[in-house]
């Protein structure tokens, strides 16, 4: 059997590292730029407490896709597998996902395999809120059959963001890890918006790490503070603050994690460059030598042009979120 965990494309190595701290990962497979990591699995079903994963799927079978009547082959393969989750289940559904060109559609896979399992286990089909989700993933010339372990994404661990465009807790966790943050360090989220970065940092490092969060939008701050209280993270210090003048509002910190604006609302390119310049100069003033800034940006060239002397670029990678490809940059104060 294989346990597959999904994440944002570009974060597969971090997810594998997190998995390796919980389970043996010898023989692991990484689907580069697909956001998937698989490890061999033995034993009972278990939902691992992963902070860099969205969903977990336990695949019980992996087979070459038959060229002769592939739907019939998938149906037979499903019937040959044990499905203890379906014994006495209230409902189920089959979810098919395909990559590549095939002489059949995903709904056809769902119908054929679903009808076969329904006849075998006499479990009602529920397409909206099933108790069991059977997965049939067809990737090129290979098929995977298993059961999805997560009903809702593991990344949905905080109250739903009140504002569109918020980055996910998984990306916030990636910023945190790539920055090298450790318990006891002081952290700042200067463009907090809905509070995702601050909440992720506080929930990961605990109350021994002071977390500061600033934003100019009072409504966003209010929603972020409500989310923090609802999540039991009352030690986060929220403040209406201008990220262009960080030293006016915040004390020295060890790490700054940021998702700065990328210009759609600021208008001119010069205005965005000025924001980046002022933010980075303020960050330089707040950090001790060796302190780091980890940020997500869709404007890496502009941000690098605004970079003041005193910072060194320590890491860069492209990730994917919602069809766009921002870059994570990690800067260190010299």
C-alpha positions in Angstrom: 0.0 0.0 0.0 1.0 3.6 -0.5 0.1 6.7 1.5 0.0 9.7 -0.7 0.0 13.2 0.7 -0.7 16.3 -1.5 0.7 19.8 -1.1 1.4 22.9 -3.3 3.6 22.1 -6.3 7.0 23.2 -5.4 6.9 22.1 -1.7 7.3 18.3 -2.2 10.7 18.2 -0.6 9.5 20.0 2.5 6.5 17.6 2.8 8.8 14.6 2.4 10.9 16.0 5.2 7.9 16.4 7.4 6.7 12.8 6.6 10.1 11.4 7.4 9.9 12.8 10.9 6.7 10.7 11.5 7.1 7.5 9.5 9.8 5.6 7.6 10.1 7.0 4.1 12.5 4.5 2.5 11.2 3.9 -1.0 9.3 7.2 -1.1 8.3 8.6 -4.5 7.9 12.3 -5.3 5.9 13.6 -8.2 8.0 16.7 -8.9 5.9 19.8 -9.6 2.7 17.8 -9.1 2.4 18.4 -5.4 2.4 14.7 -4.5 4.5 12.5 -2.2 4.0 8.8 -1.7 5.5 6.5 1.0 5.1 2.8 1.5 2.5 2.1 4.1 1.8 -0.9 6.4 -0.6 -1.1 9.2 -4.0 0.4 10.0 -5.4 3.6 8.5 -4.0 6.7 10.2 -4.4 10.4 9.5 -1.0 11.9 10.2 -0.8 15.4 11.7 0.9 17.0 8.7 1.1 20.8 8.4 2.4 20.8 4.8 -0.3 18.6 3.4 -3.8 19.2 2.0 -5.1 15.6 1.7 -4.1 12.0 2.4 -5.0 9.0 0.2 -4.3 5.4 1.0 -3.8 3.6 -2.3 -4.3 -0.2 -2.1 -3.5 -1.0 -5.7 -1.3 0.3 -8.4 -1.5 -1.2 -11.8 -0.7 -0.6 -15.5 -3.7 0.7 -17.3 -5.1 -2.0 -19.6 -5.2 -1.1 -23.3 -8.1 -3.5 -23.9 -11.3 -2.4 -22.2 -9.6 -0.3 -19.5 -12.9 0.5 -17.7 -13.6 -3.2 -17.3 -10.1 -3.7 -16.0 -10.6 -1.0 -13.4 -13.9 -2.4 -12.3 -12.4 -5.9 -11.8 -9.4 -4.4 -9.9 -11.7 -2.6 -7.6 -13.8 -5.8 -6.9 -10.6 -7.7 -6.2 -9.5 -5.3 -3.4 -10.6 -5.4 0.2 -12.7 -2.3 1.2 -13.2 -2.6 5.0 -14.4 1.0 5.1 -17.4 0.0 3.0 -18.6 -2.8 5.3 -21.6 -1.3 7.1 -20.9 2.2 5.8 -23.7 4.7 5.6 -22.7 5.9 2.1 -19.9 6.2 -0.4 -18.9 7.7 -3.7 -16.1 7.1 -6.2 -14.0 10.0 -7.2 -11.9 9.6 -10.4 -9.0 11.9 -11.3 -7.2 11.6 -14.7 -4.0 13.0 -16.1 -3.3 12.5 -19.8 -5.4 11.3 -22.8 -7.6 8.3 -22.4 -10.5 6.8 -24.3 -12.9 7.3 -21.4 -13.9 10.1 -19.1 -13.7 10.5 -15.3 -17.5 10.3 -14.9 -17.4 7.0 -16.8 -14.8 5.6 -14.3 -16.9 6.8 -11.4 -20.0 5.2 -12.7 -18.5 1.8 -13.6 -16.5 1.4 -10.4 -19.2 2.9 -8.3 -21.9 0.5 -9.7 -19.6 -2.5 -9.1 -18.8 -1.6 -5.5 -22.5 -0.8 -4.8 -23.5 -4.2 -6.0 -20.8 -5.9 -3.9 -21.3 -4.0 -0.7 -24.9 -2.7 -0.9 -23.9 0.7 0.4 -25.9 3.7 -0.7 -24.3 6.2 -3.0 -24.1 9.8 -1.8 -22.4 12.2 -4.2 -22.5 15.2 -1.9 -21.5 14.1 1.6 -20.3 10.5 1.4 -19.0 8.7 4.5 -16.4 7.0 2.4 -14.5 8.4 -0.6 -13.1 5.7 -3.0 -10.4 7.2 -5.2 -9.5 6.0 -8.7 -6.6 8.0 -10.1 -5.5 7.4 -13.7 -2.2 9.0 -14.4 -0.9 8.4 -17.9 -0.6 4.6 -18.3 -0.9 3.9 -14.6 -3.9 3.6 -12.3 -4.1 3.9 -8.5 -7.1 2.6 -6.4 -7.6 3.5 -2.8 -9.6 5.5 -0.2 -9.2 9.1 0.7 -8.5 9.5 4.4 -9.3 13.2 4.8 -12.8 14.5 4.4 -11.7 18.1 4.6 -8.2 19.4 3.9 -5.7 19.2 6.7 -4.8 22.8 5.8 -8.3 24.0 6.8 -7.3 24.4 10.4 -8.3 28.0 11.1 -11.6 29.8 10.7 -12.2 30.5 7.0 -10.5 33.7 5.8 -12.9 36.6 5.5 -11.0 38.0 2.5 -10.2 36.5 -0.9 -6.6 36.1 -2.0 -5.4 34.8 1.4 -2.5 32.4 1.2 -3.0 29.0 2.6 -1.7 27.7 6.0 0.5 25.3 4.0 2.3 28.2 2.3 2.6 30.0 5.6 4.1 26.8 7.1 6.6 26.7 4.2 7.7 30.3 4.9 8.1 29.4 8.6 10.2 26.4 7.9 12.4 28.0 5.2 13.1 30.9 7.5 14.6 28.5 10.0 12.2 29.8 12.8 12.5 27.9 16.1 10.5 28.0 19.4 11.4 31.0 21.4 12.1 33.2 18.5 10.2 36.5 18.0 8.2 36.7 14.7 6.5 39.5 12.8 3.8 39.3 10.1 3.7 42.9 8.8 1.1 42.4 6.0 -1.2 40.1 8.1 -4.4 40.5 6.1 -6.6 37.6 7.3 -3.9 36.5 9.8 -2.9 33.2 8.2 0.8 33.6 8.6 0.6 34.8 12.2 -1.9 32.0 13.1 0.3 29.4 11.5 3.4 30.7 13.3 1.8 30.9 16.7 0.1 27.5 16.4 3.4 25.8 15.3 5.9 27.5 17.8 3.6 27.9 20.8 3.3 30.8 23.3 7.0 30.9 24.1 7.5 32.6 20.7 6.0 36.2 20.6 4.2 36.8 17.4 3.4 40.3 16.1 0.9 41.0 13.3 0.3 44.3 11.6 -2.0 45.7 8.9 -3.4 49.1 8.0 -6.9 47.7 7.3 -8.8 47.8 10.6 -11.5 45.4 9.3 -8.9 42.8 8.3 -7.2 43.2 11.7 -10.5 42.6 13.5 -11.2 39.5 11.5 -7.7 38.2 12.0 -7.9 38.8 15.8 -11.2 37.0 15.9 -9.8 34.0 14.1 -6.8 33.9 16.5 -9.1 33.9 19.5 -11.3 31.2 18.0 -8.2 29.2 17.4 -6.9 29.6 21.0 -4.0 31.7 19.9 -4.6 34.7 22.2 -0.9 35.6 22.6 -0.6 37.0 19.0 -0.3 40.8 19.3 -2.3 42.6 16.5 -1.6 46.2 15.8 -2.7 48.7 13.2 0.6 49.4 11.6 2.2 50.7 8.4 4.6 48.2 6.9 6.6 51.1 5.4 7.6 52.2 8.9 8.1 49.0 10.8 10.5 50.4 13.5 7.8 52.8 14.6 5.5 50.0 15.6 7.4 46.9 16.5 10.4 45.8 18.6 13.3 43.8 17.4 12.3 40.4 16.0 14.2 37.3 14.8 12.1 36.4 11.8 9.8 38.3 9.5 7.3 36.3 7.4 5.4 38.3 4.8 3.0 38.1 1.9 3.3 41.7 0.6 1.0 43.2 -2.1 1.9 42.5 -5.7 0.5 45.6 -7.3 -3.0 45.0 -8.6 -4.4 47.6 -6.2 -1.4 49.9 -5.8 -1.4 51.1 -9.4 2.0 52.3 -10.6 5.1 50.1 -10.6 7.0 52.9 -8.8 4.5 52.9 -5.9 5.1 49.2 -5.4 8.8 49.5 -5.6 8.7 52.2 -3.0 6.6 50.0 -0.7 9.1 47.2 -1.1 12.0 49.4 -0.4 10.6 51.0 2.7 9.4 47.6 4.0 12.8 46.0 3.5 14.7 48.9 5.0 12.4 48.7 8.1 12.9 44.9 8.2 16.7 45.4 8.1 16.4 47.8 11.1 14.3 45.3 13.2 16.4 42.2 12.6 19.6 41.2 14.4 22.6 39.9 12.3 21.5 36.5 11.0 17.8 37.4 11.2 15.7 36.4 8.3 12.9 37.6 6.1 10.8 34.9 4.3 8.3 36.2 1.8 6.0 35.2 -1.0 6.0 37.4 -4.1 4.7 37.6 -7.6 7.2 40.4 -8.3 10.6 38.9 -7.5 12.6 41.1 -9.9 11.0 44.3 -8.5 11.6 43.2 -5.0 15.2 42.3 -5.6 15.7 45.8 -7.2 14.3 47.3 -4.0 16.6 45.2 -1.8 18.8 47.4 0.4 22.5 46.6 1.2 22.8 44.4 4.2 20.6 41.5 3.0 21.8 38.4 1.3 19.5 36.1 -0.7 19.7 32.6 0.9 16.9 30.7 -0.8 14.5 31.0 -3.7 11.8 28.7 -5.1 8.7 28.8 -7.3 5.5 27.4 -5.9 1.9 27.1 -7.3 -1.2 28.4 -5.7 -4.6 28.6 -7.5 -3.1 28.7 -11.0 -0.5 31.4 -10.2 3.2 30.8 -9.5 4.6 33.1 -6.8 8.2 32.8 -5.6 9.4 32.3 -2.1 12.5 34.3 -1.2 14.5 34.0 2.0 16.7 37.0 2.9 19.3 37.1 5.7 20.7 40.1 7.4 24.5 40.2 7.2 
